[in-house]
């Protein structure tokens, strides 16, 4: 029974609904952990006593047996202190945020590459203005080579190299803006 504090009127323990929500949160965390690869699991602060349960959950493929094992994993995880579970959640969130930032950076690099190939010298001038340490001559030559490769149906070696050069220039952090965002108007020009 829950009970109330006679002086303050507050409940002494969490309600059944709160306990159920907390248990479902741990179950969801266990499911996320079971989906991760060995390399990703190694980077997380997971206690050693939980690793065999996570690996066993991953190994089982039968739907009902997997569900049962996942519930057992969640039970084992609930025995851990809340700080441990919070540390695992934080580490997972950082990975998600880092991945989103990495994908956004890759999209910016691709957008610059496409703009360099489509707009030529105007885009090159804008890129050099944004990232002054980039090698103008090398980029100009790569853009010309990529155009030739496309005309002759050759493998896109220069096209890929433009991506690498643009990525390195943007990672060097020498852009005028801290985020290194693409300088494109609202209408896409």
VENDAZI-V301633 format. One record per residue. N is the residue number from 1. RES is the residue in one small letter. SS is DSSP state (alpha for helix, beta for strand, coil for the rest). PHI is phi in whole degrees, 0 to 359 (* if undefined). NEAR is the number of other C-alpha atoms within 12 Angstrom. Layout:
n;res;ss;phi;near
N;RES;SS;PHI;NEAR
N;RES;SS;PHI;NEAR
//
This chain:
n;res;ss;phi;near
1;x;coil;*;9
2;x;coil;288;13
3;x;coil;79;13
4;x;beta;239;14
5;x;coil;285;11
6;x;coil;296;9
7;x;coil;279;8
8;x;coil;263;9
9;x;coil;83;10
10;x;coil;276;13
11;x;beta;287;15
12;x;coil;278;14
13;x;coil;222;14
14;x;coil;292;16
15;x;coil;288;16
16;x;alpha;297;13
17;x;alpha;296;11
18;x;alpha;295;12
19;x;alpha;296;15
20;x;alpha;294;14
21;x;alpha;299;14
22;x;alpha;296;21
23;x;alpha;294;25
24;x;alpha;292;20
25;x;alpha;296;23
26;x;alpha;293;32
27;x;alpha;298;28
28;x;alpha;295;24
29;x;alpha;297;32
30;x;alpha;298;39
31;x;alpha;296;27
32;x;alpha;296;25
33;x;alpha;295;38
34;x;alpha;291;32
35;x;alpha;274;22
36;x;coil;282;22
37;x;coil;281;16
38;x;alpha;299;17
39;x;alpha;296;10
40;x;alpha;292;19
41;x;alpha;295;27
42;x;alpha;296;19
43;x;coil;277;18
44;x;coil;266;27
45;x;coil;278;22
46;x;coil;265;31
47;x;coil;298;23
48;x;alpha;297;17
49;x;alpha;288;15
50;x;alpha;269;30
51;x;alpha;302;24
52;x;alpha;300;22
53;x;alpha;291;29
54;x;alpha;295;37
55;x;alpha;296;27
56;x;alpha;293;23
57;x;alpha;298;31
58;x;alpha;293;28
59;x;alpha;290;19
60;x;coil;283;19
61;x;coil;251;16
62;x;coil;298;13
63;x;alpha;305;13
64;x;alpha;292;12
65;x;alpha;295;16
66;x;alpha;295;24
67;x;alpha;297;23
68;x;alpha;297;20
69;x;alpha;295;28
70;x;alpha;296;36
71;x;alpha;294;27
72;x;alpha;295;25
73;x;alpha;300;34
74;x;alpha;298;31
75;x;alpha;298;24
76;x;alpha;295;25
77;x;alpha;292;37
78;x;alpha;294;27
79;x;coil;286;18
80;x;coil;284;21
81;x;coil;287;15
82;x;alpha;296;16
83;x;alpha;297;16
84;x;alpha;296;21
85;x;alpha;294;31
86;x;alpha;295;21
87;x;alpha;297;20
88;x;alpha;295;30
89;x;alpha;300;24
90;x;alpha;298;18
91;x;alpha;296;23
92;x;alpha;294;26
93;x;alpha;295;17
94;x;alpha;298;17
95;x;alpha;296;19
96;x;alpha;295;16
97;x;alpha;294;14
98;x;alpha;297;14
99;x;alpha;294;14
100;x;alpha;297;14
101;x;alpha;294;16
102;x;alpha;295;17
103;x;alpha;294;14
104;x;alpha;297;18
105;x;alpha;297;24
106;x;alpha;297;24
107;x;alpha;295;20
108;x;alpha;295;26
109;x;alpha;296;31
110;x;alpha;297;26
111;x;alpha;295;28
112;x;alpha;296;42
113;x;alpha;300;35
114;x;alpha;297;26
115;x;alpha;294;28
116;x;alpha;298;35
117;x;alpha;286;31
118;x;alpha;277;18
119;x;alpha;261;21
120;x;coil;66;24
121;x;alpha;295;21
122;x;alpha;297;17
123;x;alpha;292;28
124;x;alpha;297;34
125;x;alpha;297;23
126;x;alpha;295;24
127;x;alpha;293;41
128;x;alpha;296;28
129;x;alpha;296;23
130;x;alpha;285;29
131;x;beta;233;33
132;x;coil;297;21
133;x;coil;276;23
134;x;coil;291;29
135;x;coil;277;21
136;x;alpha;299;27
137;x;alpha;297;16
138;x;alpha;298;19
139;x;alpha;296;34
140;x;alpha;301;31
141;x;alpha;296;23
142;x;alpha;296;30
143;x;alpha;297;36
144;x;alpha;299;25
145;x;alpha;298;25
146;x;alpha;296;30
147;x;alpha;296;26
148;x;alpha;295;19
149;x;alpha;300;18
150;x;alpha;294;17
151;x;alpha;296;12
152;x;coil;266;11
153;x;coil;55;12
154;x;coil;265;14
155;x;coil;300;16
156;x;coil;279;20
157;x;alpha;294;20
158;x;alpha;294;26
159;x;alpha;302;30
160;x;alpha;290;23
161;x;alpha;292;24
162;x;alpha;300;36
163;x;alpha;303;32
164;x;alpha;296;22
165;x;alpha;295;32
166;x;alpha;296;45
167;x;alpha;299;29
168;x;alpha;297;22
169;x;alpha;295;29
170;x;alpha;288;33
171;x;alpha;289;24
172;x;coil;296;19
173;x;coil;71;20
174;x;coil;259;22
175;x;beta;286;26
176;x;coil;292;21
177;x;coil;263;15
178;x;coil;296;14
179;x;coil;281;19
180;x;coil;70;30
181;x;coil;289;26
182;x;coil;288;34
183;x;coil;272;27
184;x;coil;234;17
185;x;coil;293;8
186;x;coil;297;7
187;x;coil;274;6
188;x;coil;86;10
189;x;coil;251;17
//
